[in-house]
Amino acid sequence: MTYRAKIKAGLLSATIFTSSALAMPAIAQEAAASPVDDGNAAAVYDGNAIVVTGTRRATTIMDTPINIAAIGADEIARQRIDDVRDLADFTPGLTISDTGPRGTGTIVMRGLNASDSDSGGATYDDAMGIYLGEVPLYYDFKLLDIQRVETLLGPQGTLYGLGTLAGAIRYIPNRPNTDAFEGETHGRLYTKAHSDDVGYQLDTTINIPIVRDHIAFRSTTGLYFDPGFIDSPLLLQEPGVSLPQPGGTDGVSAADYAANLKRKDDLNFEKTFTTRNQLLLQTTEDLKVIFTYAFQRTKTDGAQANSYGVMGTGKYENASRYTEPSDRRAHLASMEINANIADIADLVSTTAYTDVRVKSRGDNTDLLLDLDYNYEAFPAFSSWNETDNRRKQFNQEVRLVSRHGGPFNWVLGGFYNEQKYHNDYAEHTPGLTAFYGNEDWYGNPLVNPDDLEYVSYTKSKITEKAIFGEGTFRVTPAWQVTAGARYFKYTSTIKGALTLPLGGDDPDTPEYDNPLSPYDLSPSGGNAKQDGWVWKLNTSYNFTPDLMLYATYSKGYRIGGPNRVAPCPDPVPADQQNACALPNELQYGPDKTKNIEVGVRMQLFDRKLSFNFDVFHINWDGIQVDSATYYGVTGITVNGGSAKSQGFETSFQFKPVPRLAIQGTYSYTDAKLTEDVDGIITVRTTPNNYSTRPKFTQLDALSGDRLPGSAKNSGSLGATYTMPMAKGDLSFNWTATYRGNVVSRIGWDRGYGDKIPGYVMHRASLSYDTDRYSVSLFANNIFDNFAIVSVGQDRSRIGVNDGVAVRYYRQTVANPRTIGLEARIKY
């Protein structure tokens, strides 16, 4: 028997490992016949194995020589993984802070993050790629009708159109089936501690074969309501009239409360509507075209954060003076072509357009108090801001994957990506114009009906082009060597303007006159461009069908881009509020990594135990790190310094008896700076003292400072017991997840940051499943553990500013105990 035949025979009953799914038998194709990544790879395999396509070919994890974790549809359903925010509990090397429905969440892979933590999460991150099918899109689309989710740790720029610094997450959807009508409906009803509402989810999927073997349509649609649990007891009744702090900093009497304030509960709810629709046209299996349209919209009225006890608020209360709604929506339209070219190569072409828009409002009072322009002289002073940002993206990827067989196979592709961004921002100060006597700062008459204090807009465009590819040579049946390279080039432009309506007209300096709209001003901005190469070397050796050792050396990169701050006018007005970017603050450059990884995959004890282990070391140069503008201390990104991240990741599954499966993950990540970076940590000169001048000091980051946002230790341990009952199976699952402590900023111990404590969460479910339906009783965070997942601002911003209790600092908290019932039926 040849070695290849031995591998094939062994895989007939192999226990295939994933980071979170149960071990299951599988059959694999021979290497030369491995199907291309066409989104339907699982159909090639018998049994219930999870097959991954991270290498652009369909393989089992045991036969994949890179660091990849996969979660299949069954485990997504069992663990109620609704979107990307739930993935980190089951993926070693990944830290995701669930900051609620106002953003996608802050995702950190292997510690490659230098930004401060945030209470609202992120709406975009270019350190990694999130793919829906073949389309890159950083958005938390719901995981409905998903075949599997793959997480690839490490740079992927030689295999994927989107260059990645840290890795990629791929949602692989189920594709239309031309052979049979299919349908599924799922519902969930649940209650949440510290909430007055009942949550629900209802979704349905339908597959219609329009012309057998040639045309099919598949659609999935879901409606979500997740109840909130954060209350806002200190909202203003009438902004500009009501007193935000009627009784001083210690508390509010009942009479003062009734005259000025009001309460709204459970404001951090989530309402989401989502739909994905696919039309498949095919002549034969050798030519397929899939058209996809997806849409999702999420609404909420508040942040998932408390206010650290300001004015007596509790751990599930926010002290905001205003509600803070957010309305996020995304459109995606794509066309994928899969074609067999004379049995030499498969052509995969993806054309996609995405349009993401986020409209939000927030309490802006503390920001203006922090800038110390004496607005607190107005007893009813408060401020709110509104943001409207829109990101439009067009991308085209063409990829050729060899299928001619033999000892050498290859992937070759080209990529074009154009991203346009527009942001409108305004700050309102109700009643302040009238308090100033309807005059500007210079005593001139001022008509300002919206009480605008600051208005700006920015526009940017980033265009990226790349050529990428990999070649694999099988030296022997057991030993393969892969080399890959990527050439990239990008250009970045930004322009914008700002105005300060309260500034008005100074007769002595007419060049500083401020209209109400920044669009009345001549915009300023800047340009940047960069090109370069990255490459990869990988090798693996199969000692036996149950033991593989692999090693990878790769370079990763992240393109630079514009900061989302309006450019400063030239010259910059003196003795006047300015929140703007100087020419050297408008753009930031790319950063790069060098990665070394060695890993092993094995199956032991007659394949009852599957085990993965890898160690990694990453050098990170020119890191993109948080800083602040000189004028207005507005957050920007700059390049500075170097860092390293090193550690290990491991996961296992053990099936001691047929009915019991035990699975676990653990990762250790040590990420820190390796050189000093001057003046990037901004704090108050005297913490908690708002009378000191100068107001702010910028501290140095030092070599050895831990990088923020990722847990040094994390893991999970779970067990599932299944027994037959009637015409189905009764299963019980218990899973404990652990996230270790996380620091909120570089130099947290000097820069008044936080070491956010670690925590353990428990979840369980009891399910009855048949071929047609399932019913489950479930509970998350069973012991109602109160946990902080991230913070906003630093502790130097806590205190009293000229008699006003500052409410800047926030703590984002984890979801409390959730108990519910769900059912699923297939037809």
BELRAVEN-V270275 format. One record per residue. N is the residue number from 1. RES is the residue in one small letter. SS is DSSP state (2 for helix, 1 for strand, 0 for the rest). NEAR is the number of other ideal C-beta (glycine too) atoms within 8 Angstrom. D_LAST is the distance of its C-alpha to the last C-alpha in Angstrom with 2 decimals. Layout:
# BELRAVEN-V270275
n=[N/N]
res=[RES/RES]
ss=[SS/SS]
near=[NEAR/NEAR]
d_last=[D_LAST/D_LAST]
This chain:
# BELRAVEN-V270275
n=[1/2/3/4/5/6/7/8/9/10/11/12/13/14/15/16/17/18/19/20/21/22/23/24/25/26/27/28/29/30/31/32/33/34/35/36/37/38/39/40/41/42/43/44/45/46/47/48/49/50/51/52/53/54/55/56/57/58/59/60/61/62/63/64/65/66/67/68/69/70/71/72/73/74/75/76/77/78/79/80/81/82/83/84/85/86/87/88/89/90/91/92/93/94/95/96/97/98/99/100/101/102/103/104/105/106/107/108/109/110/111/112/113/114/115/116/117/118/119/120/121/122/123/124/125/126/127/128/129/130/131/132/133/134/135/136/137/138/139/140/141/142/143/144/145/146/147/148/149/150/151/152/153/154/155/156/157/158/159/160/161/162/163/164/165/166/167/168/169/170/171/172/173/174/175/176/177/178/179/180/181/182/183/184/185/186/187/188/189/190/191/192/193/194/195/196/197/198/199/200/201/202/203/204/205/206/207/208/209/210/211/212/213/214/215/216/217/218/219/220/221/222/223/224/225/226/227/228/229/230/231/232/233/234/235/236/237/238/239/240/241/242/243/244/245/246/247/248/249/250/251/252/253/254/255/256/257/258/259/260/261/262/263/264/265/266/267/268/269/270/271/272/273/274/275/276/277/278/279/280/281/282/283/284/285/286/287/288/289/290/291/292/293/294/295/296/297/298/299/300/301/302/303/304/305/306/307/308/309/310/311/312/313/314/315/316/317/318/319/320/321/322/323/324/325/326/327/328/329/330/331/332/333/334/335/336/337/338/339/340/341/342/343/344/345/346/347/348/349/350/351/352/353/354/355/356/357/358/359/360/361/362/363/364/365/366/367/368/369/370/371/372/373/374/375/376/377/378/379/380/381/382/383/384/385/386/387/388/389/390/391/392/393/394/395/396/397/398/399/400/401/402/403/404/405/406/407/408/409/410/411/412/413/414/415/416/417/418/419/420/421/422/423/424/425/426/427/428/429/430/431/432/433/434/435/436/437/438/439/440/441/442/443/444/445/446/447/448/449/450/451/452/453/454/455/456/457/458/459/460/461/462/463/464/465/466/467/468/469/470/471/472/473/474/475/476/477/478/479/480/481/482/483/484/485/486/487/488/489/490/491/492/493/494/495/496/497/498/499/500/501/502/503/504/505/506/507/508/509/510/511/512/513/514/515/516/517/518/519/520/521/522/523/524/525/526/527/528/529/530/531/532/533/534/535/536/537/538/539/540/541/542/543/544/545/546/547/548/549/550/551/552/553/554/555/556/557/558/559/560/561/562/563/564/565/566/567/568/569/570/571/572/573/574/575/576/577/578/579/580/581/582/583/584/585/586/587/588/589/590/591/592/593/594/595/596/597/598/599/600/601/602/603/604/605/606/607/608/609/610/611/612/613/614/615/616/617/618/619/620/621/622/623/624/625/626/627/628/629/630/631/632/633/634/635/636/637/638/639/640/641/642/643/644/645/646/647/648/649/650/651/652/653/654/655/656/657/658/659/660/661/662/663/664/665/666/667/668/669/670/671/672/673/674/675/676/677/678/679/680/681/682/683/684/685/686/687/688/689/690/691/692/693/694/695/696/697/698/699/700/701/702/703/704/705/706/707/708/709/710/711/712/713/714/715/716/717/718/719/720/721/722/723/724/725/726/727/728/729/730/731/732/733/734/735/736/737/738/739/740/741/742/743/744/745/746/747/748/749/750/751/752/753/754/755/756/757/758/759/760/761/762/763/764/765/766/767/768/769/770/771/772/773/774/775/776/777/778/779/780/781/782/783/784/785/786/787/788/789/790/791/792/793/794/795/796/797/798/799/800/801/802/803/804/805/806/807/808/809/810/811/812/813/814/815/816/817/818/819/820/821/822/823/824/825/826/827]
res=[m/t/y/r/a/k/i/k/a/g/l/l/s/a/t/i/f/t/s/s/a/l/a/m/p/a/i/a/q/e/a/a/a/s/p/v/d/d/g/n/a/a/a/v/y/d/g/n/a/i/v/v/t/g/t/r/r/a/t/t/i/m/d/t/p/i/n/i/a/a/i/g/a/d/e/i/a/r/q/r/i/d/d/v/r/d/l/a/d/f/t/p/g/l/t/i/s/d/t/g/p/r/g/t/g/t/i/v/m/r/g/l/n/a/s/d/s/d/s/g/g/a/t/y/d/d/a/m/g/i/y/l/g/e/v/p/l/y/y/d/f/k/l/l/d/i/q/r/v/e/t/l/l/g/p/q/g/t/l/y/g/l/g/t/l/a/g/a/i/r/y/i/p/n/r/p/n/t/d/a/f/e/g/e/t/h/g/r/l/y/t/k/a/h/s/d/d/v/g/y/q/l/d/t/t/i/n/i/p/i/v/r/d/h/i/a/f/r/s/t/t/g/l/y/f/d/p/g/f/i/d/s/p/l/l/l/q/e/p/g/v/s/l/p/q/p/g/g/t/d/g/v/s/a/a/d/y/a/a/n/l/k/r/k/d/d/l/n/f/e/k/t/f/t/t/r/n/q/l/l/l/q/t/t/e/d/l/k/v/i/f/t/y/a/f/q/r/t/k/t/d/g/a/q/a/n/s/y/g/v/m/g/t/g/k/y/e/n/a/s/r/y/t/e/p/s/d/r/r/a/h/l/a/s/m/e/i/n/a/n/i/a/d/i/a/d/l/v/s/t/t/a/y/t/d/v/r/v/k/s/r/g/d/n/t/d/l/l/l/d/l/d/y/n/y/e/a/f/p/a/f/s/s/w/n/e/t/d/n/r/r/k/q/f/n/q/e/v/r/l/v/s/r/h/g/g/p/f/n/w/v/l/g/g/f/y/n/e/q/k/y/h/n/d/y/a/e/h/t/p/g/l/t/a/f/y/g/n/e/d/w/y/g/n/p/l/v/n/p/d/d/l/e/y/v/s/y/t/k/s/k/i/t/e/k/a/i/f/g/e/g/t/f/r/v/t/p/a/w/q/v/t/a/g/a/r/y/f/k/y/t/s/t/i/k/g/a/l/t/l/p/l/g/g/d/d/p/d/t/p/e/y/d/n/p/l/s/p/y/d/l/s/p/s/g/g/n/a/k/q/d/g/w/v/w/k/l/n/t/s/y/n/f/t/p/d/l/m/l/y/a/t/y/s/k/g/y/r/i/g/g/p/n/r/v/a/p/c/p/d/p/v/p/a/d/q/q/n/a/c/a/l/p/n/e/l/q/y/g/p/d/k/t/k/n/i/e/v/g/v/r/m/q/l/f/d/r/k/l/s/f/n/f/d/v/f/h/i/n/w/d/g/i/q/v/d/s/a/t/y/y/g/v/t/g/i/t/v/n/g/g/s/a/k/s/q/g/f/e/t/s/f/q/f/k/p/v/p/r/l/a/i/q/g/t/y/s/y/t/d/a/k/l/t/e/d/v/d/g/i/i/t/v/r/t/t/p/n/n/y/s/t/r/p/k/f/t/q/l/d/a/l/s/g/d/r/l/p/g/s/a/k/n/s/g/s/l/g/a/t/y/t/m/p/m/a/k/g/d/l/s/f/n/w/t/a/t/y/r/g/n/v/v/s/r/i/g/w/d/r/g/y/g/d/k/i/p/g/y/v/m/h/r/a/s/l/s/y/d/t/d/r/y/s/v/s/l/f/a/n/n/i/f/d/n/f/a/i/v/s/v/g/q/d/r/s/r/i/g/v/n/d/g/v/a/v/r/y/y/r/q/t/v/a/n/p/r/t/i/g/l/e/a/r/i/k/y]
ss=[0/0/2/2/2/2/2/2/2/2/2/0/0/0/0/1/0/0/0/0/0/0/0/1/0/1/0/0/0/0/2/2/2/0/0/1/0/0/0/0/2/2/2/2/0/0/1/0/0/0/1/1/0/0/0/0/1/0/1/1/2/2/2/0/0/0/0/1/1/1/1/1/2/2/2/2/2/2/0/0/0/0/0/2/2/2/0/2/2/2/0/0/0/1/1/1/1/0/0/0/0/0/0/0/0/1/1/1/1/0/0/0/0/0/0/0/0/0/0/0/0/0/0/0/0/0/0/1/1/1/1/1/0/0/1/1/0/0/0/0/0/0/0/0/0/1/1/1/1/1/1/1/1/0/0/0/0/0/0/0/0/0/0/0/0/0/1/1/1/1/1/1/1/0/0/0/0/0/0/0/0/1/1/1/1/1/1/1/1/1/1/1/0/0/0/0/0/1/1/1/1/1/1/1/1/1/1/1/1/1/1/0/0/0/1/1/1/1/1/1/1/1/1/1/1/1/0/0/0/0/1/1/1/1/1/1/0/0/0/0/0/0/0/0/0/0/0/0/0/0/0/0/0/2/2/2/2/2/2/2/1/1/1/1/0/0/0/0/0/1/1/1/1/1/1/1/1/1/1/1/1/1/1/1/0/0/1/1/1/1/1/1/1/1/1/1/1/1/1/1/0/0/0/0/1/1/0/0/0/2/2/2/0/0/0/0/1/0/0/0/0/0/0/0/0/1/1/1/1/1/1/1/1/1/1/1/1/1/1/1/1/0/0/0/1/1/1/1/1/1/1/1/1/1/1/1/1/1/1/1/1/1/1/0/2/2/2/2/2/2/2/0/0/0/2/2/2/0/0/0/0/0/0/1/1/1/1/1/1/1/1/1/1/1/1/1/1/1/1/1/1/1/0/0/0/0/0/1/1/1/1/1/1/1/1/1/1/1/1/1/1/1/1/1/1/1/1/1/0/0/0/2/2/2/2/0/0/0/1/0/0/0/0/0/1/0/0/0/0/0/0/1/1/1/1/1/1/1/1/1/1/1/1/1/1/1/1/1/1/1/1/1/1/1/1/1/0/0/1/1/1/1/1/1/1/1/1/1/1/1/1/1/1/1/1/1/1/1/1/0/0/0/0/0/0/0/0/0/0/2/2/2/0/0/0/0/0/2/2/2/0/0/0/1/1/1/1/1/1/1/1/1/1/1/1/1/1/1/1/1/1/1/1/1/0/0/1/1/1/1/1/1/1/1/1/1/1/1/0/0/1/1/0/0/0/0/1/0/0/0/0/0/0/0/0/0/0/0/0/1/1/0/2/2/2/0/1/1/0/0/1/1/1/1/1/1/1/1/1/1/1/1/1/1/0/0/0/0/1/1/1/1/1/1/1/1/1/1/1/1/1/0/0/1/1/1/1/1/0/0/1/0/0/0/1/1/1/1/1/0/0/1/1/1/1/1/1/1/1/1/1/1/1/1/1/1/1/0/0/1/1/1/1/1/1/1/1/1/1/1/1/1/1/0/0/0/1/1/1/1/1/1/1/1/0/0/0/0/1/0/0/0/0/0/0/1/1/1/1/1/1/0/0/0/0/1/0/0/0/0/0/0/1/1/1/1/1/1/1/1/1/1/1/1/1/0/0/1/1/1/1/1/1/1/1/1/1/1/1/0/0/1/1/0/0/0/0/0/0/0/0/0/0/0/1/1/0/0/1/1/1/1/1/1/1/1/1/1/1/0/0/0/1/1/1/1/1/1/1/1/0/0/0/0/0/0/0/1/1/1/1/1/0/0/2/2/2/0/0/1/1/0/0/1/1/0/0/0/0/1/1/1/1/0/0/0/0/1/1/1/1/1/1/1/1/1/0]
near=[4/6/8/9/8/10/13/10/9/11/14/8/7/16/13/14/14/13/13/12/12/10/11/11/11/14/10/12/10/8/7/7/7/10/10/12/11/10/11/6/12/11/5/8/14/4/8/7/13/15/12/14/12/11/10/10/11/14/12/15/14/13/11/11/12/11/13/12/14/14/16/11/9/9/14/13/8/10/13/11/12/9/9/11/11/11/14/12/10/14/13/13/11/12/12/12/13/12/17/14/14/13/12/13/13/15/14/13/12/16/13/14/12/10/10/10/16/11/15/11/16/11/10/7/9/9/10/13/12/13/14/11/12/10/13/10/13/11/10/9/13/12/10/10/9/12/8/13/14/13/15/13/14/15/17/11/15/14/11/11/13/12/15/15/14/14/14/13/15/11/12/11/12/8/10/11/10/12/6/6/6/10/10/11/11/12/11/12/9/13/10/14/9/6/11/5/10/7/14/11/13/10/13/11/14/9/13/8/12/6/7/6/6/8/11/12/12/16/10/12/10/14/10/13/11/10/13/16/12/16/11/15/9/12/13/12/9/6/12/11/7/12/8/13/10/11/8/6/8/4/7/11/8/5/6/12/10/6/8/12/13/6/9/10/8/13/15/14/13/13/9/14/11/14/11/14/10/13/11/14/9/12/5/5/5/6/9/12/11/14/9/15/9/13/11/13/11/13/12/15/11/14/15/14/15/14/14/8/7/10/12/6/12/7/6/10/12/14/12/15/13/12/11/14/10/13/10/15/10/15/11/14/9/13/12/14/10/12/9/10/9/4/6/7/9/12/12/16/11/16/8/14/11/13/10/15/11/12/9/11/11/10/12/11/13/11/11/13/14/12/11/8/6/6/11/10/5/9/4/13/14/14/15/15/12/10/12/10/12/11/12/11/14/8/15/11/13/10/12/13/14/10/11/8/6/6/5/9/13/11/14/7/12/10/14/10/15/11/10/10/15/9/12/9/12/11/14/13/15/11/13/14/11/8/9/11/5/9/10/12/8/9/5/8/6/12/5/11/4/6/12/13/12/13/13/16/14/14/12/13/10/14/11/13/11/13/9/17/12/12/11/10/9/10/7/6/8/7/11/10/10/13/10/15/11/14/10/15/10/13/9/16/11/14/11/15/15/14/15/11/14/15/13/13/9/10/5/3/6/7/5/10/8/11/9/9/7/13/6/7/10/4/9/10/10/10/8/12/8/10/7/8/7/16/11/15/11/15/11/11/9/11/7/6/10/10/11/13/10/14/11/15/9/14/11/15/15/13/13/13/11/14/12/8/15/13/16/11/12/5/5/10/10/4/3/9/9/10/13/16/14/11/7/4/11/13/12/10/9/10/13/13/15/10/14/10/12/11/12/12/13/9/13/8/5/3/12/9/11/15/13/14/9/12/10/17/10/13/10/12/9/10/12/11/15/12/11/10/13/5/11/9/7/11/5/13/9/10/10/11/11/11/13/11/16/10/13/9/16/12/14/11/14/10/13/6/5/4/6/11/11/11/15/10/14/11/13/9/13/9/14/12/15/9/7/9/12/6/8/15/13/10/12/14/10/6/10/9/9/14/5/9/5/6/10/9/8/8/12/10/14/8/8/6/10/10/16/16/12/13/11/9/10/11/11/13/9/11/11/12/8/9/8/5/7/3/3/11/10/11/12/10/12/9/13/10/11/11/10/9/9/16/12/14/13/17/13/14/6/7/13/10/15/10/10/12/7/10/9/8/12/10/13/11/12/10/13/12/8/9/4/6/9/10/9/11/9/14/12/10/14/9/6/8/9/8/9/11/10/16/15/13/8/14/10/10/12/10/9/9/11/9/7/11/8/15/13/11/14/14/12/17/13/12/8/13/11/13/7/12/10/14/10/11/9/9/7]
d_last=[44.28/44.20/43.23/40.17/39.13/39.73/37.44/34.70/35.19/35.25/31.99/30.23/30.19/30.97/29.82/28.75/29.91/28.54/30.04/27.35/24.54/24.89/26.79/24.74/25.88/25.79/27.28/29.27/30.74/34.46/35.91/36.85/33.41/31.54/29.21/29.99/28.05/25.70/22.77/20.79/23.16/20.81/19.57/23.15/23.09/21.88/20.84/19.66/22.83/23.09/24.91/27.06/28.57/31.30/33.97/32.29/31.38/28.47/29.93/29.24/31.03/33.51/34.58/34.74/38.34/37.81/36.90/33.16/30.63/26.88/24.12/20.67/17.25/17.22/20.67/20.03/17.45/19.77/22.83/21.32/22.91/22.36/24.94/28.02/30.04/28.18/28.70/32.35/31.83/30.31/32.22/35.88/38.30/36.37/37.47/35.53/37.01/34.45/36.61/34.08/32.32/35.49/35.02/32.90/34.96/37.82/36.76/39.45/39.21/41.95/44.25/44.81/45.41/48.72/47.67/48.22/45.28/44.09/42.69/40.33/38.81/38.58/36.94/37.96/39.24/40.53/41.27/37.78/34.91/31.36/29.14/25.81/24.99/28.46/29.76/32.17/31.66/32.96/30.49/28.08/24.82/21.99/20.10/16.61/14.35/17.44/17.73/21.06/24.23/27.53/30.90/33.98/37.27/40.34/41.23/38.89/41.01/41.62/37.94/36.51/37.70/38.02/40.92/40.35/42.93/40.85/37.47/34.03/30.51/27.68/24.11/22.17/19.00/16.07/17.02/15.50/14.28/16.02/14.57/10.88/8.40/6.05/5.03/6.07/8.56/11.63/14.82/18.24/21.41/24.73/28.49/31.07/34.67/37.41/35.10/35.02/31.54/28.00/25.60/21.98/19.20/16.15/14.05/10.98/10.04/9.14/10.33/12.07/14.31/17.28/19.67/18.56/20.35/21.96/20.14/16.85/16.02/14.11/14.50/14.22/16.15/17.43/20.09/22.31/25.26/27.21/30.22/33.65/36.31/39.41/41.84/44.62/47.57/50.22/49.00/51.73/51.97/53.88/54.26/57.85/59.18/57.62/59.06/56.55/58.74/60.85/62.19/62.87/61.03/61.04/58.93/58.50/60.08/58.19/60.33/59.87/56.13/55.92/58.02/56.29/52.91/49.46/46.36/42.66/40.15/36.98/37.56/35.66/32.25/29.56/27.60/25.33/23.16/21.52/19.64/19.33/18.76/19.24/20.24/20.84/23.57/24.80/27.32/26.85/25.95/29.46/28.95/26.13/26.31/23.86/24.55/23.37/24.01/23.50/24.97/25.49/27.91/29.18/31.80/33.98/37.42/39.02/39.52/38.25/41.90/44.77/48.41/50.11/51.71/53.57/55.18/53.70/50.01/47.73/45.39/42.43/44.59/45.49/48.95/48.12/50.11/47.27/43.51/42.07/39.02/37.07/34.76/33.08/30.96/30.02/29.12/28.23/28.26/28.39/28.53/28.13/29.60/29.23/31.69/33.30/37.04/38.63/37.14/39.56/37.42/34.10/34.49/32.26/33.18/31.75/33.03/32.02/33.23/32.59/34.06/34.20/36.15/37.18/39.24/40.70/43.65/45.58/48.66/51.44/54.37/54.94/54.97/57.83/59.64/59.32/61.08/63.91/65.05/66.22/63.55/63.66/66.94/64.79/63.91/60.60/59.62/55.95/53.88/50.31/48.95/46.24/44.62/42.67/41.74/39.76/38.91/38.10/37.39/37.26/36.81/36.83/36.32/36.94/36.57/37.51/36.35/38.22/36.64/39.84/40.03/43.28/44.66/44.32/41.25/41.13/39.35/41.12/40.06/41.34/40.29/41.30/40.43/41.92/41.41/43.02/43.41/44.93/45.77/47.49/48.94/51.13/52.81/53.77/56.59/56.60/60.14/61.89/63.32/64.94/66.20/67.98/69.54/67.35/69.18/68.20/69.59/72.80/73.45/72.40/70.47/66.71/63.98/60.75/58.52/55.51/57.71/56.62/58.21/56.63/54.50/53.39/51.14/50.36/48.89/48.16/46.92/46.12/45.77/44.95/45.19/44.66/44.76/43.22/42.63/42.64/43.90/43.28/45.73/45.08/48.61/47.67/44.38/44.32/45.77/44.52/46.18/44.58/46.48/45.22/46.82/46.13/48.47/47.73/49.55/48.87/50.71/50.46/52.05/52.26/54.11/54.34/56.71/57.30/59.42/60.89/61.38/63.60/65.92/67.22/70.33/73.19/76.17/77.64/74.52/72.72/70.64/68.71/67.79/64.20/62.27/59.28/56.91/56.82/55.90/59.52/60.71/61.03/58.30/59.23/57.27/57.29/55.91/55.06/53.89/53.44/52.51/52.36/50.88/48.65/47.96/46.33/47.21/44.89/45.35/43.68/44.69/42.60/45.04/42.53/38.80/38.48/40.97/41.14/43.63/43.31/45.49/45.21/47.82/46.61/47.73/45.62/46.51/45.50/46.94/49.23/48.98/50.25/50.59/49.16/52.56/54.72/57.84/61.15/63.67/66.79/69.00/67.14/68.56/70.71/70.70/67.40/63.83/61.98/58.48/58.23/58.16/61.25/61.07/60.65/57.77/55.64/54.08/53.25/53.04/50.61/50.42/49.85/48.97/49.97/47.56/48.16/45.47/45.55/42.62/41.66/38.42/38.67/36.98/39.08/39.32/37.37/34.82/34.10/35.44/34.50/36.91/37.49/40.69/42.37/45.46/46.13/49.05/48.88/51.89/51.19/53.85/54.47/51.86/50.44/51.40/51.60/54.93/56.28/58.29/62.01/61.83/59.56/58.13/54.79/52.27/52.20/51.47/54.37/54.94/56.96/57.55/55.62/53.42/51.86/48.78/48.57/46.67/44.09/40.40/38.90/35.64/34.73/32.22/33.45/31.72/34.58/32.50/29.05/27.50/29.27/28.97/31.47/31.42/33.90/35.37/38.83/40.70/44.27/45.33/48.98/49.26/52.63/55.17/57.77/60.26/61.54/60.32/62.76/62.06/58.28/57.79/58.61/59.69/62.03/65.62/66.09/62.77/62.15/65.42/65.01/68.74/69.48/70.30/68.94/65.57/63.57/64.28/62.45/62.46/62.13/59.19/60.61/59.83/57.88/55.99/52.41/49.76/47.63/43.92/42.87/42.97/45.44/43.45/39.75/37.27/34.44/34.01/30.99/29.87/26.63/26.82/23.95/24.23/22.15/21.38/19.93/16.70/16.35/18.73/20.82/22.21/24.99/26.02/29.28/30.39/33.73/34.48/38.00/39.48/43.21/45.71/45.68/48.70/48.38/50.90/53.27/56.40/54.69/57.59/60.17/58.10/57.08/53.48/51.33/50.27/46.96/46.45/43.70/41.13/38.62/35.25/33.12/29.42/27.39/24.00/22.85/19.22/17.25/14.35/12.25/9.84/6.89/8.92/12.39/15.35/18.50/22.02/23.93/27.36/28.99/32.79/33.13/36.91/36.95/39.08/40.87/40.95/42.36/40.44/42.85/45.82/47.13/50.82/53.38/55.55/58.65/57.08/57.19/60.13/62.04/63.03/66.10/64.98/61.28/58.77/56.70/52.91/52.13/50.94/47.35/45.12/41.37/39.70/36.50/33.74/34.73/32.86/29.25/27.37/23.89/20.62/17.11/13.58/10.24/6.72/3.78/0.00]
